[in-house]
Amino acid sequence: MSQQDMFGRILASLHKAALDPARWSDAAGLIDRVSGAKGSALLISNATGRACRTVSFWRVCFGGRRYRDLEQEYFREYWSGDERVPRVRRLRDGEVVPTGDLYTDEEKETSATYSELMTRTDMRDGLHVRLDGPDRLQVVWAVGECIDPRGWTAAQIGAIERLLPHLRHFASVRQVLADTQALSHSLGALLDNARVGIIQLDRSGRIVEANDPAARILRRRTALLDSGGFLRARAAGENTRLQRLLAEAQSPFGAQGSAGSTTIGRPPSATRLLVHVTPVSGRGWDFQAGRVAVLVMVVDPARRPGIDAGLVATALNLTPAESRLAVMLADGRSLREIAAMTSRTEGTVRWHLKQIFRKQGIARQTELVRRVLALEGLPRPPG
């Protein structure tokens, strides 16, 4: 099989994995074959610095097989003391660096992560890359050591760099579906989603179906519109970009289509719509799969649902001040930012946090955030 054919298989696998996380292991195995790596670890989160708002995706795979024990072991035993974490966050978007560059010479001797875990899992001489996505999305991809003992070639690193925009798109689509509880849904079930716009196109680019949020956007005609049954952007330059993405996704000659994203303005609002375009032909989810060739997701960042502080107060038995603090933490704010936003000292904020920990019987911010995020989507308390 040629490298181009293998690349097409990887793209198809990534498109499937974006909607069904169980398919990531297949994609990871194909990527290992093309890049010549022994394995990889992929983390997707909404994060600021070391404090993750939430880790939404964490997979460690070798040879196309997922290792859940290593995933759990890393966060349980190593993550809090891993010296590379803040350095990875400071990498330039899309910059591929050797794993060893993220540790000092002294740390290579003393770091538990580097000298113990990475030695055992063949990750020490691998590569790292960080990718930015919309809405503070961050992707960290750790590629394992090269199978060839002579090390990485320019061609192998080039193959990894070629995959980065597709990996970014995978993470972006997956995050939207995770936020809207739509992972692993069929094409028909996606149309029932009320929190994100879904537009389904056939192989010719004609609109097959649009759910209610997407239909409202199309009716307004300020950003996207239905032009004779075809999806268009109102602004000429934006429409050119959109049509290019749709053409690349439709793959008229049988080759694997590619996914992509763009933004669309919608005057007079200053907030732009996020548009993700993904090929879906050949999924075989339901009877529509043969008709639908392209899935278009339209995300309105301004309509991102918040978590009601009153609901948090009722569910977790917190005071109004404590519940507002918990919601801000779940939204990714640091204690310093919360102090500034509430006109309190950082010491006062920490005191409130300790009271929450005492009431909940917990000792970590991540556990509090998990409990708050679990309330998202529940009805607000009456009154």
GUSEDO-233113 format. One record per residue (C-alpha): residue in one letter; residue number from 1; x, y, z. Coordinates in steps of 0.1 Angstrom, whole numbers, plus 5000, padded with zeros to 4 digits. Layout:
N
{resn:A; resi:NUM; X:X; Y:Y; Z:Z};
...
This chain:
383
{resn:M; resi:1; X:5000; Y:5000; Z:5000};
{resn:S; resi:2; X:5013; Y:5034; Z:4991};
{resn:Q; resi:3; X:5020; Y:5062; Z:5016};
{resn:Q; resi:4; X:4991; Y:5082; Z:5000};
{resn:D; resi:5; X:4967; Y:5053; Z:5004};
{resn:M; resi:6; X:4978; Y:5048; Z:5040};
{resn:F; resi:7; X:4973; Y:5085; Z:5047};
{resn:G; resi:8; X:4938; Y:5083; Z:5033};
{resn:R; resi:9; X:4931; Y:5053; Z:5056};
{resn:I; resi:10; X:4943; Y:5074; Z:5086};
{resn:L; resi:11; X:4920; Y:5103; Z:5076};
{resn:A; resi:12; X:4890; Y:5080; Z:5073};
{resn:S; resi:13; X:4899; Y:5065; Z:5107};
{resn:L; resi:14; X:4902; Y:5099; Z:5123};
{resn:H; resi:15; X:4868; Y:5109; Z:5110};
{resn:K; resi:16; X:4852; Y:5078; Z:5125};
{resn:A; resi:17; X:4870; Y:5083; Z:5158};
{resn:A; resi:18; X:4858; Y:5119; Z:5161};
{resn:L; resi:19; X:4823; Y:5107; Z:5165};
{resn:D; resi:20; X:4830; Y:5074; Z:5182};
{resn:P; resi:21; X:4860; Y:5075; Z:5207};
{resn:A; resi:22; X:4862; Y:5037; Z:5207};
{resn:R; resi:23; X:4877; Y:5040; Z:5172};
{resn:W; resi:24; X:4907; Y:5060; Z:5183};
{resn:S; resi:25; X:4928; Y:5029; Z:5188};
{resn:D; resi:26; X:4924; Y:5020; Z:5151};
{resn:A; resi:27; X:4936; Y:5055; Z:5141};
{resn:A; resi:28; X:4965; Y:5054; Z:5165};
{resn:G; resi:29; X:4977; Y:5021; Z:5151};
{resn:L; resi:30; X:4976; Y:5034; Z:5115};
{resn:I; resi:31; X:4995; Y:5065; Z:5126};
{resn:D; resi:32; X:5022; Y:5043; Z:5143};
{resn:R; resi:33; X:5027; Y:5025; Z:5110};
{resn:V; resi:34; X:5031; Y:5056; Z:5089};
{resn:S; resi:35; X:5052; Y:5075; Z:5114};
{resn:G; resi:36; X:5073; Y:5045; Z:5125};
{resn:A; resi:37; X:5065; Y:5051; Z:5162};
{resn:K; resi:38; X:5061; Y:5025; Z:5188};
{resn:G; resi:39; X:5030; Y:5041; Z:5202};
{resn:S; resi:40; X:5015; Y:5074; Z:5214};
{resn:A; resi:41; X:4996; Y:5092; Z:5241};
{resn:L; resi:42; X:4969; Y:5118; Z:5233};
{resn:L; resi:43; X:4954; Y:5143; Z:5257};
{resn:I; resi:44; X:4926; Y:5167; Z:5249};
{resn:S; resi:45; X:4916; Y:5193; Z:5276};
{resn:N; resi:46; X:4903; Y:5227; Z:5283};
{resn:A; resi:47; X:4932; Y:5241; Z:5303};
{resn:T; resi:48; X:4951; Y:5270; Z:5316};
{resn:G; resi:49; X:4986; Y:5262; Z:5327};
{resn:R; resi:50; X:4987; Y:5229; Z:5347};
{resn:A; resi:51; X:4951; Y:5233; Z:5360};
{resn:C; resi:52; X:4928; Y:5215; Z:5335};
{resn:R; resi:53; X:4892; Y:5226; Z:5335};
{resn:T; resi:54; X:4886; Y:5190; Z:5324};
{resn:V; resi:55; X:4904; Y:5163; Z:5306};
{resn:S; resi:56; X:4879; Y:5151; Z:5280};
{resn:F; resi:57; X:4901; Y:5126; Z:5263};
{resn:W; resi:58; X:4931; Y:5106; Z:5274};
{resn:R; resi:59; X:4944; Y:5076; Z:5255};
{resn:V; resi:60; X:4977; Y:5056; Z:5256};
{resn:C; resi:61; X:4980; Y:5032; Z:5226};
{resn:F; resi:62; X:5008; Y:5010; Z:5214};
{resn:G; resi:63; X:5004; Y:4991; Z:5181};
{resn:G; resi:64; X:4967; Y:5000; Z:5179};
{resn:R; resi:65; X:4959; Y:4987; Z:5214};
{resn:R; resi:66; X:4947; Y:5009; Z:5242};
{resn:Y; resi:67; X:4965; Y:5005; Z:5276};
{resn:R; resi:68; X:4940; Y:5017; Z:5303};
{resn:D; resi:69; X:4963; Y:5007; Z:5331};
{resn:L; resi:70; X:4990; Y:5031; Z:5319};
{resn:E; resi:71; X:4964; Y:5059; Z:5315};
{resn:Q; resi:72; X:4953; Y:5055; Z:5351};
{resn:E; resi:73; X:4989; Y:5050; Z:5364};
{resn:Y; resi:74; X:5002; Y:5083; Z:5349};
{resn:F; resi:75; X:4975; Y:5105; Z:5365};
{resn:R; resi:76; X:4976; Y:5086; Z:5397};
{resn:E; resi:77; X:5014; Y:5084; Z:5402};
{resn:Y; resi:78; X:5032; Y:5108; Z:5379};
{resn:W; resi:79; X:5012; Y:5138; Z:5365};
{resn:S; resi:80; X:5014; Y:5160; Z:5395};
{resn:G; resi:81; X:5052; Y:5159; Z:5395};
{resn:D; resi:82; X:5059; Y:5156; Z:5358};
{resn:E; resi:83; X:5084; Y:5184; Z:5350};
{resn:R; resi:84; X:5075; Y:5186; Z:5313};
{resn:V; resi:85; X:5038; Y:5196; Z:5319};
{resn:P; resi:86; X:5043; Y:5234; Z:5321};
{resn:R; resi:87; X:5069; Y:5233; Z:5294};
{resn:V; resi:88; X:5046; Y:5216; Z:5270};
{resn:R; resi:89; X:5020; Y:5243; Z:5276};
{resn:R; resi:90; X:5046; Y:5269; Z:5265};
{resn:L; resi:91; X:5054; Y:5252; Z:5232};
{resn:R; resi:92; X:5044; Y:5270; Z:5201};
{resn:D; resi:93; X:5013; Y:5257; Z:5184};
{resn:G; resi:94; X:5022; Y:5229; Z:5161};
{resn:E; resi:95; X:5059; Y:5228; Z:5172};
{resn:V; resi:96; X:5073; Y:5192; Z:5172};
{resn:V; resi:97; X:5101; Y:5188; Z:5197};
{resn:P; resi:98; X:5121; Y:5158; Z:5211};
{resn:T; resi:99; X:5107; Y:5146; Z:5244};
{resn:G; resi:100; X:5142; Y:5149; Z:5259};
{resn:D; resi:101; X:5142; Y:5186; Z:5253};
{resn:L; resi:102; X:5114; Y:5190; Z:5278};
{resn:Y; resi:103; X:5137; Y:5178; Z:5307};
{resn:T; resi:104; X:5170; Y:5192; Z:5320};
{resn:D; resi:105; X:5200; Y:5169; Z:5322};
{resn:E; resi:106; X:5196; Y:5167; Z:5359};
{resn:E; resi:107; X:5159; Y:5158; Z:5356};
{resn:K; resi:108; X:5167; Y:5130; Z:5332};
{resn:E; resi:109; X:5184; Y:5113; Z:5362};
{resn:T; resi:110; X:5160; Y:5123; Z:5389};
{resn:S; resi:111; X:5125; Y:5126; Z:5372};
{resn:A; resi:112; X:5103; Y:5097; Z:5381};
{resn:T; resi:113; X:5083; Y:5102; Z:5349};
{resn:Y; resi:114; X:5113; Y:5104; Z:5326};
{resn:S; resi:115; X:5136; Y:5078; Z:5343};
{resn:E; resi:116; X:5109; Y:5053; Z:5353};
{resn:L; resi:117; X:5077; Y:5055; Z:5333};
{resn:M; resi:118; X:5091; Y:5066; Z:5300};
{resn:T; resi:119; X:5119; Y:5041; Z:5301};
{resn:R; resi:120; X:5094; Y:5013; Z:5308};
{resn:T; resi:121; X:5071; Y:5024; Z:5280};
{resn:D; resi:122; X:5096; Y:5034; Z:5253};
{resn:M; resi:123; X:5087; Y:5071; Z:5253};
{resn:R; resi:124; X:5119; Y:5088; Z:5263};
{resn:D; resi:125; X:5133; Y:5093; Z:5228};
{resn:G; resi:126; X:5099; Y:5102; Z:5213};
{resn:L; resi:127; X:5084; Y:5135; Z:5202};
{resn:H; resi:128; X:5059; Y:5160; Z:5216};
{resn:V; resi:129; X:5036; Y:5185; Z:5200};
{resn:R; resi:130; X:5009; Y:5209; Z:5214};
{resn:L; resi:131; X:4980; Y:5221; Z:5193};
{resn:D; resi:132; X:4955; Y:5249; Z:5201};
{resn:G; resi:133; X:4918; Y:5246; Z:5193};
{resn:P; resi:134; X:4887; Y:5268; Z:5197};
{resn:D; resi:135; X:4873; Y:5277; Z:5231};
{resn:R; resi:136; X:4906; Y:5271; Z:5250};
{resn:L; resi:137; X:4909; Y:5236; Z:5237};
{resn:Q; resi:138; X:4944; Y:5222; Z:5240};
{resn:V; resi:139; X:4958; Y:5190; Z:5224};
{resn:V; resi:140; X:4990; Y:5174; Z:5237};
{resn:W; resi:141; X:5003; Y:5145; Z:5215};
{resn:A; resi:142; X:5032; Y:5125; Z:5228};
{resn:V; resi:143; X:5047; Y:5102; Z:5201};
{resn:G; resi:144; X:5067; Y:5072; Z:5214};
{resn:E; resi:145; X:5102; Y:5062; Z:5203};
{resn:C; resi:146; X:5110; Y:5054; Z:5167};
{resn:I; resi:147; X:5110; Y:5017; Z:5158};
{resn:D; resi:148; X:5142; Y:5022; Z:5138};
{resn:P; resi:149; X:5171; Y:5024; Z:5164};
{resn:R; resi:150; X:5188; Y:5049; Z:5142};
{resn:G; resi:151; X:5162; Y:5075; Z:5152};
{resn:W; resi:152; X:5138; Y:5098; Z:5134};
{resn:T; resi:153; X:5142; Y:5107; Z:5097};
{resn:A; resi:154; X:5130; Y:5140; Z:5081};
{resn:A; resi:155; X:5104; Y:5120; Z:5062};
{resn:Q; resi:156; X:5089; Y:5105; Z:5094};
{resn:I; resi:157; X:5087; Y:5139; Z:5111};
{resn:G; resi:158; X:5072; Y:5153; Z:5079};
{resn:A; resi:159; X:5045; Y:5127; Z:5081};
{resn:I; resi:160; X:5037; Y:5136; Z:5117};
{resn:E; resi:161; X:5036; Y:5173; Z:5108};
{resn:R; resi:162; X:5012; Y:5165; Z:5079};
{resn:L; resi:163; X:4988; Y:5149; Z:5103};
{resn:L; resi:164; X:4986; Y:5178; Z:5127};
{resn:P; resi:165; X:4958; Y:5198; Z:5111};
{resn:H; resi:166; X:4937; Y:5166; Z:5109};
{resn:L; resi:167; X:4945; Y:5158; Z:5145};
{resn:R; resi:168; X:4934; Y:5193; Z:5155};
{resn:H; resi:169; X:4901; Y:5189; Z:5136};
{resn:F; resi:170; X:4895; Y:5155; Z:5152};
{resn:A; resi:171; X:4899; Y:5170; Z:5187};
{resn:S; resi:172; X:4877; Y:5200; Z:5178};
{resn:V; resi:173; X:4848; Y:5179; Z:5165};
{resn:R; resi:174; X:4852; Y:5154; Z:5193};
{resn:Q; resi:175; X:4850; Y:5182; Z:5219};
{resn:V; resi:176; X:4819; Y:5197; Z:5204};
{resn:L; resi:177; X:4801; Y:5163; Z:5204};
{resn:A; resi:178; X:4813; Y:5156; Z:5240};
{resn:D; resi:179; X:4801; Y:5190; Z:5252};
{resn:T; resi:180; X:4767; Y:5183; Z:5237};
{resn:Q; resi:181; X:4765; Y:5146; Z:5248};
{resn:A; resi:182; X:4763; Y:5135; Z:5211};
{resn:L; resi:183; X:4793; Y:5111; Z:5209};
{resn:S; resi:184; X:4786; Y:5078; Z:5191};
{resn:H; resi:185; X:4752; Y:5091; Z:5179};
{resn:S; resi:186; X:4738; Y:5080; Z:5146};
{resn:L; resi:187; X:4733; Y:5105; Z:5118};
{resn:G; resi:188; X:4696; Y:5106; Z:5126};
{resn:A; resi:189; X:4702; Y:5111; Z:5163};
{resn:L; resi:190; X:4726; Y:5140; Z:5156};
{resn:L; resi:191; X:4697; Y:5159; Z:5141};
{resn:D; resi:192; X:4679; Y:5159; Z:5174};
{resn:N; resi:193; X:4708; Y:5178; Z:5191};
{resn:A; resi:194; X:4695; Y:5212; Z:5202};
{resn:R; resi:195; X:4729; Y:5226; Z:5213};
{resn:V; resi:196; X:4748; Y:5226; Z:5180};
{resn:G; resi:197; X:4738; Y:5231; Z:5144};
{resn:I; resi:198; X:4739; Y:5200; Z:5122};
{resn:I; resi:199; X:4737; Y:5201; Z:5084};
{resn:Q; resi:200; X:4740; Y:5170; Z:5063};
{resn:L; resi:201; X:4750; Y:5172; Z:5027};
{resn:D; resi:202; X:4749; Y:5145; Z:4999};
{resn:R; resi:203; X:4778; Y:5138; Z:4976};
{resn:S; resi:204; X:4769; Y:5166; Z:4953};
{resn:G; resi:205; X:4769; Y:5191; Z:4982};
{resn:R; resi:206; X:4731; Y:5195; Z:4983};
{resn:I; resi:207; X:4715; Y:5199; Z:5018};
{resn:V; resi:208; X:4698; Y:5167; Z:5029};
{resn:E; resi:209; X:4688; Y:5177; Z:5064};
{resn:A; resi:210; X:4694; Y:5205; Z:5089};
{resn:N; resi:211; X:4684; Y:5204; Z:5125};
{resn:D; resi:212; X:4666; Y:5232; Z:5143};
{resn:P; resi:213; X:4696; Y:5253; Z:5154};
{resn:A; resi:214; X:4711; Y:5251; Z:5119};
{resn:A; resi:215; X:4678; Y:5259; Z:5103};
{resn:R; resi:216; X:4675; Y:5291; Z:5124};
{resn:I; resi:217; X:4709; Y:5302; Z:5113};
{resn:L; resi:218; X:4701; Y:5295; Z:5076};
{resn:R; resi:219; X:4668; Y:5314; Z:5078};
{resn:R; resi:220; X:4686; Y:5345; Z:5092};
{resn:R; resi:221; X:4709; Y:5346; Z:5061};
{resn:T; resi:222; X:4734; Y:5368; Z:5080};
{resn:A; resi:223; X:4762; Y:5341; Z:5081};
{resn:L; resi:224; X:4752; Y:5309; Z:5063};
{resn:L; resi:225; X:4723; Y:5304; Z:5039};
{resn:D; resi:226; X:4705; Y:5278; Z:5018};
{resn:S; resi:227; X:4710; Y:5289; Z:4982};
{resn:G; resi:228; X:4689; Y:5267; Z:4959};
{resn:G; resi:229; X:4695; Y:5237; Z:4982};
{resn:F; resi:230; X:4733; Y:5243; Z:4986};
{resn:L; resi:231; X:4751; Y:5256; Z:5016};
{resn:R; resi:232; X:4767; Y:5290; Z:5012};
{resn:A; resi:233; X:4783; Y:5317; Z:5033};
{resn:R; resi:234; X:4770; Y:5352; Z:5029};
{resn:A; resi:235; X:4804; Y:5369; Z:5026};
{resn:A; resi:236; X:4823; Y:5362; Z:4994};
{resn:G; resi:237; X:4857; Y:5355; Z:5009};
{resn:E; resi:238; X:4842; Y:5332; Z:5036};
{resn:N; resi:239; X:4821; Y:5314; Z:5010};
{resn:T; resi:240; X:4853; Y:5307; Z:4990};
{resn:R; resi:241; X:4869; Y:5290; Z:5020};
{resn:L; resi:242; X:4837; Y:5271; Z:5029};
{resn:Q; resi:243; X:4833; Y:5258; Z:4993};
{resn:R; resi:244; X:4869; Y:5246; Z:4993};
{resn:L; resi:245; X:4863; Y:5227; Z:5025};
{resn:L; resi:246; X:4831; Y:5211; Z:5012};
{resn:A; resi:247; X:4848; Y:5201; Z:4979};
{resn:E; resi:248; X:4878; Y:5185; Z:4998};
{resn:A; resi:249; X:4853; Y:5166; Z:5020};
{resn:Q; resi:250; X:4832; Y:5153; Z:4991};
{resn:S; resi:251; X:4860; Y:5133; Z:4974};
{resn:P; resi:252; X:4843; Y:5129; Z:4940};
{resn:F; resi:253; X:4868; Y:5104; Z:4926};
{resn:G; resi:254; X:4866; Y:5078; Z:4954};
{resn:A; resi:255; X:4896; Y:5090; Z:4973};
{resn:Q; resi:256; X:4892; Y:5097; Z:5010};
{resn:G; resi:257; X:4879; Y:5132; Z:5017};
{resn:S; resi:258; X:4896; Y:5154; Z:5042};
{resn:A; resi:259; X:4881; Y:5174; Z:5071};
{resn:G; resi:260; X:4886; Y:5210; Z:5079};
{resn:S; resi:261; X:4873; Y:5240; Z:5099};
{resn:T; resi:262; X:4867; Y:5277; Z:5093};
{resn:T; resi:263; X:4849; Y:5306; Z:5110};
{resn:I; resi:264; X:4820; Y:5326; Z:5096};
{resn:G; resi:265; X:4811; Y:5362; Z:5106};
{resn:R; resi:266; X:4775; Y:5371; Z:5113};
{resn:P; resi:267; X:4770; Y:5409; Z:5115};
{resn:P; resi:268; X:4762; Y:5427; Z:5137};
{resn:S; resi:269; X:4776; Y:5402; Z:5163};
{resn:A; resi:270; X:4813; Y:5403; Z:5169};
{resn:T; resi:271; X:4813; Y:5365; Z:5177};
{resn:R; resi:272; X:4820; Y:5343; Z:5147};
{resn:L; resi:273; X:4805; Y:5309; Z:5141};
{resn:L; resi:274; X:4828; Y:5279; Z:5141};
{resn:V; resi:275; X:4821; Y:5255; Z:5112};
{resn:H; resi:276; X:4836; Y:5220; Z:5112};
{resn:V; resi:277; X:4833; Y:5200; Z:5079};
{resn:T; resi:278; X:4837; Y:5162; Z:5081};
{resn:P; resi:279; X:4833; Y:5134; Z:5055};
{resn:V; resi:280; X:4808; Y:5107; Z:5067};
{resn:S; resi:281; X:4803; Y:5085; Z:5037};
{resn:G; resi:282; X:4808; Y:5048; Z:5043};
{resn:R; resi:283; X:4801; Y:5049; Z:5081};
{resn:G; resi:284; X:4772; Y:5025; Z:5078};
{resn:W; resi:285; X:4756; Y:5039; Z:5110};
{resn:D; resi:286; X:4720; Y:5038; Z:5097};
{resn:F; resi:287; X:4700; Y:5039; Z:5065};
{resn:Q; resi:288; X:4710; Y:5075; Z:5058};
{resn:A; resi:289; X:4747; Y:5067; Z:5056};
{resn:G; resi:290; X:4745; Y:5060; Z:5019};
{resn:R; resi:291; X:4729; Y:5093; Z:5012};
{resn:V; resi:292; X:4748; Y:5116; Z:5035};
{resn:A; resi:293; X:4784; Y:5123; Z:5024};
{resn:V; resi:294; X:4794; Y:5153; Z:5045};
{resn:L; resi:295; X:4785; Y:5164; Z:5080};
{resn:V; resi:296; X:4787; Y:5202; Z:5088};
{resn:M; resi:297; X:4787; Y:5212; Z:5124};
{resn:V; resi:298; X:4779; Y:5249; Z:5132};
{resn:V; resi:299; X:4790; Y:5260; Z:5167};
{resn:D; resi:300; X:4779; Y:5293; Z:5182};
{resn:P; resi:301; X:4805; Y:5301; Z:5210};
{resn:A; resi:302; X:4782; Y:5328; Z:5224};
{resn:R; resi:303; X:4755; Y:5303; Z:5231};
{resn:R; resi:304; X:4777; Y:5279; Z:5250};
{resn:P; resi:305; X:4755; Y:5268; Z:5280};
{resn:G; resi:306; X:4767; Y:5279; Z:5314};
{resn:I; resi:307; X:4763; Y:5260; Z:5346};
{resn:D; resi:308; X:4738; Y:5276; Z:5369};
{resn:A; resi:309; X:4752; Y:5286; Z:5403};
{resn:G; resi:310; X:4718; Y:5281; Z:5419};
{resn:L; resi:311; X:4718; Y:5245; Z:5407};
{resn:V; resi:312; X:4753; Y:5239; Z:5420};
{resn:A; resi:313; X:4743; Y:5254; Z:5454};
{resn:T; resi:314; X:4713; Y:5231; Z:5457};
{resn:A; resi:315; X:4729; Y:5200; Z:5445};
{resn:L; resi:316; X:4762; Y:5203; Z:5465};
{resn:N; resi:317; X:4748; Y:5221; Z:5495};
{resn:L; resi:318; X:4769; Y:5252; Z:5491};
{resn:T; resi:319; X:4764; Y:5289; Z:5499};
{resn:P; resi:320; X:4759; Y:5313; Z:5471};
{resn:A; resi:321; X:4795; Y:5325; Z:5473};
{resn:E; resi:322; X:4808; Y:5290; Z:5474};
{resn:S; resi:323; X:4787; Y:5279; Z:5444};
{resn:R; resi:324; X:4799; Y:5309; Z:5423};
{resn:L; resi:325; X:4835; Y:5300; Z:5432};
{resn:A; resi:326; X:4829; Y:5263; Z:5421};
{resn:V; resi:327; X:4813; Y:5274; Z:5388};
{resn:M; resi:328; X:4843; Y:5297; Z:5380};
{resn:L; resi:329; X:4867; Y:5269; Z:5387};
{resn:A; resi:330; X:4847; Y:5246; Z:5364};
{resn:D; resi:331; X:4850; Y:5273; Z:5337};
{resn:G; resi:332; X:4888; Y:5272; Z:5339};
{resn:R; resi:333; X:4894; Y:5302; Z:5361};
{resn:S; resi:334; X:4924; Y:5303; Z:5384};
{resn:L; resi:335; X:4921; Y:5313; Z:5421};
{resn:R; resi:336; X:4939; Y:5345; Z:5412};
{resn:E; resi:337; X:4915; Y:5353; Z:5384};
{resn:I; resi:338; X:4885; Y:5345; Z:5406};
{resn:A; resi:339; X:4899; Y:5368; Z:5433};
{resn:A; resi:340; X:4902; Y:5397; Z:5408};
{resn:M; resi:341; X:4867; Y:5391; Z:5393};
{resn:T; resi:342; X:4850; Y:5390; Z:5427};
{resn:S; resi:343; X:4870; Y:5418; Z:5444};
{resn:R; resi:344; X:4883; Y:5395; Z:5471};
{resn:T; resi:345; X:4917; Y:5385; Z:5482};
{resn:E; resi:346; X:4932; Y:5353; Z:5470};
{resn:G; resi:347; X:4934; Y:5342; Z:5507};
{resn:T; resi:348; X:4896; Y:5347; Z:5510};
{resn:V; resi:349; X:4890; Y:5326; Z:5479};
{resn:R; resi:350; X:4912; Y:5299; Z:5492};
{resn:W; resi:351; X:4893; Y:5299; Z:5525};
{resn:H; resi:352; X:4860; Y:5295; Z:5506};
{resn:L; resi:353; X:4875; Y:5266; Z:5487};
{resn:K; resi:354; X:4886; Y:5249; Z:5519};
{resn:Q; resi:355; X:4850; Y:5251; Z:5531};
{resn:I; resi:356; X:4838; Y:5235; Z:5499};
{resn:F; resi:357; X:4863; Y:5207; Z:5503};
{resn:R; resi:358; X:4852; Y:5201; Z:5539};
{resn:K; resi:359; X:4815; Y:5199; Z:5529};
{resn:Q; resi:360; X:4822; Y:5176; Z:5500};
{resn:G; resi:361; X:4848; Y:5154; Z:5517};
{resn:I; resi:362; X:4873; Y:5160; Z:5490};
{resn:A; resi:363; X:4908; Y:5175; Z:5488};
{resn:R; resi:364; X:4915; Y:5183; Z:5451};
{resn:Q; resi:365; X:4902; Y:5210; Z:5427};
{resn:T; resi:366; X:4899; Y:5185; Z:5399};
{resn:E; resi:367; X:4874; Y:5165; Z:5419};
{resn:L; resi:368; X:4853; Y:5196; Z:5426};
{resn:V; resi:369; X:4853; Y:5205; Z:5389};
{resn:R; resi:370; X:4843; Y:5170; Z:5380};
{resn:R; resi:371; X:4813; Y:5172; Z:5403};
{resn:V; resi:372; X:4803; Y:5206; Z:5390};
{resn:L; resi:373; X:4806; Y:5196; Z:5353};
{resn:A; resi:374; X:4785; Y:5165; Z:5360};
{resn:L; resi:375; X:4755; Y:5189; Z:5368};
{resn:E; resi:376; X:4756; Y:5205; Z:5333};
{resn:G; resi:377; X:4724; Y:5199; Z:5314};
{resn:L; resi:378; X:4703; Y:5193; Z:5345};
{resn:P; resi:379; X:4672; Y:5215; Z:5350};
{resn:R; resi:380; X:4676; Y:5246; Z:5371};
{resn:P; resi:381; X:4660; Y:5247; Z:5405};
{resn:P; resi:382; X:4627; Y:5265; Z:5407};
{resn:G; resi:383; X:4623; Y:5299; Z:5422};
